[in-house]
Amino acid sequence: MMGNKKAAPGAVLMILTAAAALAALVLYIQNCKTNYFMNLGTDQSIVVCLAVCASAEILMVILSAVLGAKPYLDILPVIAGVCAATATVRFIGSRIAGAASIMTFENNAENMADLNSAIVAMAVCAAAMFCVMISSFFKAVKD
């Protein structure tokens, strides 16, 4: 598959990071469609950031497999990290007021279900961000 270059543990971590970012993207979009949060709409910057994060991680694995460990490829984990952090902060920021309102004034079963889906999506988004940080310390291929 990769010729004379062998996959390193970093490649597996990067693929898991991309999967986490894509899962966060799907969960975010689903949460945007819940009754409580649908009036906020879908923040396209969060969608783009999560998509770029996943793409950068996959691109890092593919390019490392094709080209080897090149110093100029080190920008891809940085891009992924910035995008994951931006998406996480914007997502949490967009839901914090709603969470406070649900927990104080609008507490009912439906709103709590919508809040729970938001919390799960935010946790997966934050997990993707932490995965980017961890995977960036590892090489994708062994030369």
PyMOL CGO cylinders between C-alpha atoms (Angstrom):
from pymol import cmd
from pymol.cgo import CYLINDER

trace = [
    CYLINDER, 0.00, 0.00, 0.00, 2.64, 2.52, 0.99, 0.3, 1, 1, 1, 1, 1, 1,
    CYLINDER, 2.64, 2.52, 0.99, 5.61, 1.09, -0.88, 0.3, 1, 1, 1, 1, 1, 1,
    CYLINDER, 5.61, 1.09, -0.88, 8.76, 1.09, 1.21, 0.3, 1, 1, 1, 1, 1, 1,
    CYLINDER, 8.76, 1.09, 1.21, 7.29, 3.34, 3.88, 0.3, 1, 1, 1, 1, 1, 1,
    CYLINDER, 7.29, 3.34, 3.88, 5.57, 1.67, 6.80, 0.3, 1, 1, 1, 1, 1, 1,
    CYLINDER, 5.57, 1.67, 6.80, 2.65, 3.17, 8.71, 0.3, 1, 1, 1, 1, 1, 1,
    CYLINDER, 2.65, 3.17, 8.71, 3.59, 4.46, 12.13, 0.3, 1, 1, 1, 1, 1, 1,
    CYLINDER, 3.59, 4.46, 12.13, 1.28, 4.63, 15.16, 0.3, 1, 1, 1, 1, 1, 1,
    CYLINDER, 1.28, 4.63, 15.16, 0.74, 8.30, 14.32, 0.3, 1, 1, 1, 1, 1, 1,
    CYLINDER, 0.74, 8.30, 14.32, -1.13, 7.32, 11.16, 0.3, 1, 1, 1, 1, 1, 1,
    CYLINDER, -1.13, 7.32, 11.16, -3.66, 5.36, 13.20, 0.3, 1, 1, 1, 1, 1, 1,
    CYLINDER, -3.66, 5.36, 13.20, -4.06, 8.28, 15.62, 0.3, 1, 1, 1, 1, 1, 1,
    CYLINDER, -4.06, 8.28, 15.62, -4.55, 10.70, 12.73, 0.3, 1, 1, 1, 1, 1, 1,
    CYLINDER, -4.55, 10.70, 12.73, -7.21, 8.49, 11.17, 0.3, 1, 1, 1, 1, 1, 1,
    CYLINDER, -7.21, 8.49, 11.17, -8.97, 8.24, 14.55, 0.3, 1, 1, 1, 1, 1, 1,
    CYLINDER, -8.97, 8.24, 14.55, -8.74, 12.02, 14.86, 0.3, 1, 1, 1, 1, 1, 1,
    CYLINDER, -8.74, 12.02, 14.86, -10.32, 12.46, 11.43, 0.3, 1, 1, 1, 1, 1, 1,
    CYLINDER, -10.32, 12.46, 11.43, -13.08, 10.04, 12.44, 0.3, 1, 1, 1, 1, 1, 1,
    CYLINDER, -13.08, 10.04, 12.44, -13.69, 11.97, 15.66, 0.3, 1, 1, 1, 1, 1, 1,
    CYLINDER, -13.69, 11.97, 15.66, -13.88, 15.26, 13.74, 0.3, 1, 1, 1, 1, 1, 1,
    CYLINDER, -13.88, 15.26, 13.74, -16.35, 13.76, 11.26, 0.3, 1, 1, 1, 1, 1, 1,
    CYLINDER, -16.35, 13.76, 11.26, -18.41, 12.32, 14.13, 0.3, 1, 1, 1, 1, 1, 1,
    CYLINDER, -18.41, 12.32, 14.13, -18.44, 15.75, 15.78, 0.3, 1, 1, 1, 1, 1, 1,
    CYLINDER, -18.44, 15.75, 15.78, -19.59, 17.26, 12.49, 0.3, 1, 1, 1, 1, 1, 1,
    CYLINDER, -19.59, 17.26, 12.49, -22.47, 14.80, 12.14, 0.3, 1, 1, 1, 1, 1, 1,
    CYLINDER, -22.47, 14.80, 12.14, -23.51, 15.26, 15.79, 0.3, 1, 1, 1, 1, 1, 1,
    CYLINDER, -23.51, 15.26, 15.79, -23.34, 19.06, 15.46, 0.3, 1, 1, 1, 1, 1, 1,
    CYLINDER, -23.34, 19.06, 15.46, -25.57, 19.04, 12.39, 0.3, 1, 1, 1, 1, 1, 1,
    CYLINDER, -25.57, 19.04, 12.39, -28.02, 16.69, 14.13, 0.3, 1, 1, 1, 1, 1, 1,
    CYLINDER, -28.02, 16.69, 14.13, -28.08, 18.98, 17.16, 0.3, 1, 1, 1, 1, 1, 1,
    CYLINDER, -28.08, 18.98, 17.16, -28.78, 21.97, 14.94, 0.3, 1, 1, 1, 1, 1, 1,
    CYLINDER, -28.78, 21.97, 14.94, -31.97, 20.20, 13.83, 0.3, 1, 1, 1, 1, 1, 1,
    CYLINDER, -31.97, 20.20, 13.83, -33.34, 19.69, 17.35, 0.3, 1, 1, 1, 1, 1, 1,
    CYLINDER, -33.34, 19.69, 17.35, -36.40, 21.71, 18.31, 0.3, 1, 1, 1, 1, 1, 1,
    CYLINDER, -36.40, 21.71, 18.31, -34.61, 23.84, 20.89, 0.3, 1, 1, 1, 1, 1, 1,
    CYLINDER, -34.61, 23.84, 20.89, -31.51, 24.71, 18.87, 0.3, 1, 1, 1, 1, 1, 1,
    CYLINDER, -31.51, 24.71, 18.87, -32.94, 24.87, 15.35, 0.3, 1, 1, 1, 1, 1, 1,
    CYLINDER, -32.94, 24.87, 15.35, -33.65, 28.60, 15.67, 0.3, 1, 1, 1, 1, 1, 1,
    CYLINDER, -33.65, 28.60, 15.67, -29.89, 29.20, 15.95, 0.3, 1, 1, 1, 1, 1, 1,
    CYLINDER, -29.89, 29.20, 15.95, -29.32, 27.65, 12.55, 0.3, 1, 1, 1, 1, 1, 1,
    CYLINDER, -29.32, 27.65, 12.55, -26.12, 25.95, 11.47, 0.3, 1, 1, 1, 1, 1, 1,
    CYLINDER, -26.12, 25.95, 11.47, -22.89, 27.88, 11.96, 0.3, 1, 1, 1, 1, 1, 1,
    CYLINDER, -22.89, 27.88, 11.96, -21.02, 27.29, 8.70, 0.3, 1, 1, 1, 1, 1, 1,
    CYLINDER, -21.02, 27.29, 8.70, -17.69, 28.15, 10.32, 0.3, 1, 1, 1, 1, 1, 1,
    CYLINDER, -17.69, 28.15, 10.32, -18.07, 25.14, 12.66, 0.3, 1, 1, 1, 1, 1, 1,
    CYLINDER, -18.07, 25.14, 12.66, -18.96, 22.89, 9.73, 0.3, 1, 1, 1, 1, 1, 1,
    CYLINDER, -18.96, 22.89, 9.73, -16.00, 24.12, 7.67, 0.3, 1, 1, 1, 1, 1, 1,
    CYLINDER, -16.00, 24.12, 7.67, -13.56, 23.90, 10.59, 0.3, 1, 1, 1, 1, 1, 1,
    CYLINDER, -13.56, 23.90, 10.59, -14.51, 20.31, 11.39, 0.3, 1, 1, 1, 1, 1, 1,
    CYLINDER, -14.51, 20.31, 11.39, -14.36, 19.31, 7.72, 0.3, 1, 1, 1, 1, 1, 1,
    CYLINDER, -14.36, 19.31, 7.72, -10.95, 20.98, 7.28, 0.3, 1, 1, 1, 1, 1, 1,
    CYLINDER, -10.95, 20.98, 7.28, -9.70, 19.30, 10.47, 0.3, 1, 1, 1, 1, 1, 1,
    CYLINDER, -9.70, 19.30, 10.47, -10.67, 15.85, 9.22, 0.3, 1, 1, 1, 1, 1, 1,
    CYLINDER, -10.67, 15.85, 9.22, -9.33, 16.58, 5.72, 0.3, 1, 1, 1, 1, 1, 1,
    CYLINDER, -9.33, 16.58, 5.72, -5.98, 17.85, 7.03, 0.3, 1, 1, 1, 1, 1, 1,
    CYLINDER, -5.98, 17.85, 7.03, -5.50, 14.73, 9.14, 0.3, 1, 1, 1, 1, 1, 1,
    CYLINDER, -5.50, 14.73, 9.14, -6.34, 12.40, 6.24, 0.3, 1, 1, 1, 1, 1, 1,
    CYLINDER, -6.34, 12.40, 6.24, -4.18, 14.44, 3.90, 0.3, 1, 1, 1, 1, 1, 1,
    CYLINDER, -4.18, 14.44, 3.90, -1.29, 14.17, 6.36, 0.3, 1, 1, 1, 1, 1, 1,
    CYLINDER, -1.29, 14.17, 6.36, -1.54, 10.38, 6.36, 0.3, 1, 1, 1, 1, 1, 1,
    CYLINDER, -1.54, 10.38, 6.36, -1.82, 10.13, 2.57, 0.3, 1, 1, 1, 1, 1, 1,
    CYLINDER, -1.82, 10.13, 2.57, 0.93, 12.62, 1.75, 0.3, 1, 1, 1, 1, 1, 1,
    CYLINDER, 0.93, 12.62, 1.75, 3.24, 11.11, 4.35, 0.3, 1, 1, 1, 1, 1, 1,
    CYLINDER, 3.24, 11.11, 4.35, 2.67, 7.69, 2.79, 0.3, 1, 1, 1, 1, 1, 1,
    CYLINDER, 2.67, 7.69, 2.79, 3.44, 9.02, -0.67, 0.3, 1, 1, 1, 1, 1, 1,
    CYLINDER, 3.44, 9.02, -0.67, 6.21, 11.53, 0.08, 0.3, 1, 1, 1, 1, 1, 1,
    CYLINDER, 6.21, 11.53, 0.08, 7.61, 10.33, 3.38, 0.3, 1, 1, 1, 1, 1, 1,
    CYLINDER, 7.61, 10.33, 3.38, 8.11, 12.47, 6.47, 0.3, 1, 1, 1, 1, 1, 1,
    CYLINDER, 8.11, 12.47, 6.47, 8.68, 15.91, 4.95, 0.3, 1, 1, 1, 1, 1, 1,
    CYLINDER, 8.68, 15.91, 4.95, 9.06, 19.00, 7.15, 0.3, 1, 1, 1, 1, 1, 1,
    CYLINDER, 9.06, 19.00, 7.15, 6.59, 21.04, 5.09, 0.3, 1, 1, 1, 1, 1, 1,
    CYLINDER, 6.59, 21.04, 5.09, 3.83, 18.52, 5.89, 0.3, 1, 1, 1, 1, 1, 1,
    CYLINDER, 3.83, 18.52, 5.89, 4.07, 19.58, 9.54, 0.3, 1, 1, 1, 1, 1, 1,
    CYLINDER, 4.07, 19.58, 9.54, 1.72, 22.47, 8.77, 0.3, 1, 1, 1, 1, 1, 1,
    CYLINDER, 1.72, 22.47, 8.77, -1.20, 20.05, 8.33, 0.3, 1, 1, 1, 1, 1, 1,
    CYLINDER, -1.20, 20.05, 8.33, -1.48, 19.06, 12.03, 0.3, 1, 1, 1, 1, 1, 1,
    CYLINDER, -1.48, 19.06, 12.03, -1.27, 22.76, 12.91, 0.3, 1, 1, 1, 1, 1, 1,
    CYLINDER, -1.27, 22.76, 12.91, -4.13, 23.55, 10.54, 0.3, 1, 1, 1, 1, 1, 1,
    CYLINDER, -4.13, 23.55, 10.54, -6.12, 20.62, 11.96, 0.3, 1, 1, 1, 1, 1, 1,
    CYLINDER, -6.12, 20.62, 11.96, -5.49, 21.78, 15.52, 0.3, 1, 1, 1, 1, 1, 1,
    CYLINDER, -5.49, 21.78, 15.52, -6.49, 25.38, 14.87, 0.3, 1, 1, 1, 1, 1, 1,
    CYLINDER, -6.49, 25.38, 14.87, -9.65, 24.26, 13.09, 0.3, 1, 1, 1, 1, 1, 1,
    CYLINDER, -9.65, 24.26, 13.09, -10.58, 21.77, 15.82, 0.3, 1, 1, 1, 1, 1, 1,
    CYLINDER, -10.58, 21.77, 15.82, -10.04, 24.36, 18.56, 0.3, 1, 1, 1, 1, 1, 1,
    CYLINDER, -10.04, 24.36, 18.56, -12.00, 27.00, 16.65, 0.3, 1, 1, 1, 1, 1, 1,
    CYLINDER, -12.00, 27.00, 16.65, -14.90, 24.61, 16.05, 0.3, 1, 1, 1, 1, 1, 1,
    CYLINDER, -14.90, 24.61, 16.05, -14.95, 23.51, 19.70, 0.3, 1, 1, 1, 1, 1, 1,
    CYLINDER, -14.95, 23.51, 19.70, -14.90, 27.05, 21.09, 0.3, 1, 1, 1, 1, 1, 1,
    CYLINDER, -14.90, 27.05, 21.09, -17.53, 28.31, 18.65, 0.3, 1, 1, 1, 1, 1, 1,
    CYLINDER, -17.53, 28.31, 18.65, -19.77, 25.29, 19.27, 0.3, 1, 1, 1, 1, 1, 1,
    CYLINDER, -19.77, 25.29, 19.27, -19.62, 25.58, 23.05, 0.3, 1, 1, 1, 1, 1, 1,
    CYLINDER, -19.62, 25.58, 23.05, -20.08, 29.35, 22.80, 0.3, 1, 1, 1, 1, 1, 1,
    CYLINDER, -20.08, 29.35, 22.80, -23.18, 28.93, 20.67, 0.3, 1, 1, 1, 1, 1, 1,
    CYLINDER, -23.18, 28.93, 20.67, -24.81, 26.53, 23.15, 0.3, 1, 1, 1, 1, 1, 1,
    CYLINDER, -24.81, 26.53, 23.15, -23.86, 27.93, 26.54, 0.3, 1, 1, 1, 1, 1, 1,
    CYLINDER, -23.86, 27.93, 26.54, -26.70, 30.45, 26.84, 0.3, 1, 1, 1, 1, 1, 1,
    CYLINDER, -26.70, 30.45, 26.84, -29.23, 27.83, 25.73, 0.3, 1, 1, 1, 1, 1, 1,
    CYLINDER, -29.23, 27.83, 25.73, -27.85, 25.35, 28.25, 0.3, 1, 1, 1, 1, 1, 1,
    CYLINDER, -27.85, 25.35, 28.25, -28.19, 27.88, 31.06, 0.3, 1, 1, 1, 1, 1, 1,
    CYLINDER, -28.19, 27.88, 31.06, -31.73, 28.71, 29.98, 0.3, 1, 1, 1, 1, 1, 1,
    CYLINDER, -31.73, 28.71, 29.98, -32.76, 25.06, 29.77, 0.3, 1, 1, 1, 1, 1, 1,
    CYLINDER, -32.76, 25.06, 29.77, -31.30, 24.26, 33.18, 0.3, 1, 1, 1, 1, 1, 1,
    CYLINDER, -31.30, 24.26, 33.18, -33.01, 27.21, 34.87, 0.3, 1, 1, 1, 1, 1, 1,
    CYLINDER, -33.01, 27.21, 34.87, -36.19, 28.38, 33.15, 0.3, 1, 1, 1, 1, 1, 1,
    CYLINDER, -36.19, 28.38, 33.15, -37.07, 25.99, 30.34, 0.3, 1, 1, 1, 1, 1, 1,
    CYLINDER, -37.07, 25.99, 30.34, -36.44, 22.63, 31.97, 0.3, 1, 1, 1, 1, 1, 1,
    CYLINDER, -36.44, 22.63, 31.97, -38.62, 19.96, 30.40, 0.3, 1, 1, 1, 1, 1, 1,
    CYLINDER, -38.62, 19.96, 30.40, -37.95, 16.51, 28.95, 0.3, 1, 1, 1, 1, 1, 1,
    CYLINDER, -37.95, 16.51, 28.95, -37.71, 17.63, 25.32, 0.3, 1, 1, 1, 1, 1, 1,
    CYLINDER, -37.71, 17.63, 25.32, -35.36, 20.53, 26.04, 0.3, 1, 1, 1, 1, 1, 1,
    CYLINDER, -35.36, 20.53, 26.04, -33.21, 18.32, 28.27, 0.3, 1, 1, 1, 1, 1, 1,
    CYLINDER, -33.21, 18.32, 28.27, -32.94, 15.76, 25.43, 0.3, 1, 1, 1, 1, 1, 1,
    CYLINDER, -32.94, 15.76, 25.43, -31.84, 18.54, 23.07, 0.3, 1, 1, 1, 1, 1, 1,
    CYLINDER, -31.84, 18.54, 23.07, -29.31, 19.74, 25.65, 0.3, 1, 1, 1, 1, 1, 1,
    CYLINDER, -29.31, 19.74, 25.65, -28.00, 16.21, 26.15, 0.3, 1, 1, 1, 1, 1, 1,
    CYLINDER, -28.00, 16.21, 26.15, -27.41, 15.84, 22.41, 0.3, 1, 1, 1, 1, 1, 1,
    CYLINDER, -27.41, 15.84, 22.41, -25.57, 19.18, 22.44, 0.3, 1, 1, 1, 1, 1, 1,
    CYLINDER, -25.57, 19.18, 22.44, -23.39, 18.05, 25.35, 0.3, 1, 1, 1, 1, 1, 1,
    CYLINDER, -23.39, 18.05, 25.35, -22.50, 14.79, 23.59, 0.3, 1, 1, 1, 1, 1, 1,
    CYLINDER, -22.50, 14.79, 23.59, -21.68, 16.66, 20.38, 0.3, 1, 1, 1, 1, 1, 1,
    CYLINDER, -21.68, 16.66, 20.38, -19.53, 19.19, 22.28, 0.3, 1, 1, 1, 1, 1, 1,
    CYLINDER, -19.53, 19.19, 22.28, -17.70, 16.37, 24.07, 0.3, 1, 1, 1, 1, 1, 1,
    CYLINDER, -17.70, 16.37, 24.07, -16.94, 14.62, 20.77, 0.3, 1, 1, 1, 1, 1, 1,
    CYLINDER, -16.94, 14.62, 20.77, -15.78, 17.93, 19.29, 0.3, 1, 1, 1, 1, 1, 1,
    CYLINDER, -15.78, 17.93, 19.29, -13.48, 18.50, 22.28, 0.3, 1, 1, 1, 1, 1, 1,
    CYLINDER, -13.48, 18.50, 22.28, -12.24, 14.90, 22.00, 0.3, 1, 1, 1, 1, 1, 1,
    CYLINDER, -12.24, 14.90, 22.00, -11.33, 15.54, 18.36, 0.3, 1, 1, 1, 1, 1, 1,
    CYLINDER, -11.33, 15.54, 18.36, -9.41, 18.63, 19.46, 0.3, 1, 1, 1, 1, 1, 1,
    CYLINDER, -9.41, 18.63, 19.46, -7.46, 16.63, 22.06, 0.3, 1, 1, 1, 1, 1, 1,
    CYLINDER, -7.46, 16.63, 22.06, -6.83, 13.85, 19.53, 0.3, 1, 1, 1, 1, 1, 1,
    CYLINDER, -6.83, 13.85, 19.53, -5.31, 16.41, 17.15, 0.3, 1, 1, 1, 1, 1, 1,
    CYLINDER, -5.31, 16.41, 17.15, -3.00, 17.59, 19.91, 0.3, 1, 1, 1, 1, 1, 1,
    CYLINDER, -3.00, 17.59, 19.91, -1.89, 14.06, 20.75, 0.3, 1, 1, 1, 1, 1, 1,
    CYLINDER, -1.89, 14.06, 20.75, -1.54, 12.80, 17.17, 0.3, 1, 1, 1, 1, 1, 1,
    CYLINDER, -1.54, 12.80, 17.17, 0.55, 15.81, 16.14, 0.3, 1, 1, 1, 1, 1, 1,
    CYLINDER, 0.55, 15.81, 16.14, 3.42, 14.50, 18.26, 0.3, 1, 1, 1, 1, 1, 1,
    CYLINDER, 3.42, 14.50, 18.26, 3.65, 11.28, 16.25, 0.3, 1, 1, 1, 1, 1, 1,
    CYLINDER, 3.65, 11.28, 16.25, 4.95, 10.57, 12.74, 0.3, 1, 1, 1, 1, 1, 1,
    CYLINDER, 4.95, 10.57, 12.74, 2.57, 9.10, 10.19, 0.3, 1, 1, 1, 1, 1, 1,
    CYLINDER, 2.57, 9.10, 10.19, 5.21, 6.90, 8.54, 0.3, 1, 1, 1, 1, 1, 1,
    CYLINDER, 5.21, 6.90, 8.54, 8.43, 5.16, 9.42, 0.3, 1, 1, 1, 1, 1, 1,
    CYLINDER, 8.43, 5.16, 9.42, 11.15, 5.77, 6.85, 0.3, 1, 1, 1, 1, 1, 1,
]
cmd.load_cgo(trace, "trace")
